[in-house]
Amino acid sequence: MDADAYGVPDIHQRTRPVPAGANGDWANPGGGMTVTVLTVSIVVAALVIRTAVAELRVPGSGRRQWGFLTDRRAWALGAGTAVALGIFGWATAGPTAAVWAVVAGLLVASLTPAGEEDD
């Protein structure tokens, strides 16, 4: 362990080497990206299961829940949110933040009220 100017050891310093790629970086996402993708997959799976259960209870409810996928306004707001968060997140936290930005964009789009339909 390294010591400071007064000879006191730094107890917060790592004492074991970290495996290559464990923290992740631009060239090698490492464990951080794997955990992020797995967590995002679980979140999306939970949303799909929720829709399936709602569809079993009330037929047609799944179409209403996922109706935002055909709404241009919802797509625009969701994409804008994903891009803004993705740029900021990539600059501060790296590529794993881009995955969460996409999930945030999807959630914003799903919460967007349906726009007027064109005839």
NORJO-V591875 format. One record per pair of residues at least 12 apart in sequence whose ideal C-beta (glycine too) atoms are under 6 Angstrom apart, sorted by the first residue. I is the first residue (numbers start at 0). J is the second residue. If there is no record, write none. Layout:
<<I:J> <I:J>>
//
This chain:
<<0:12> <31:95> <32:95> <35:95> <35:98> <39:98> <39:102> <50:64> <67:108> <67:109> <70:113> <70:114> <72:114> <73:108> <73:111> <76:107> <76:111> <77:104> <77:107> <77:108> <80:103> <80:104> <80:107> <81:100> <81:101> <81:104> <84:100> <84:103> <85:97> <85:100> <88:100>>
//
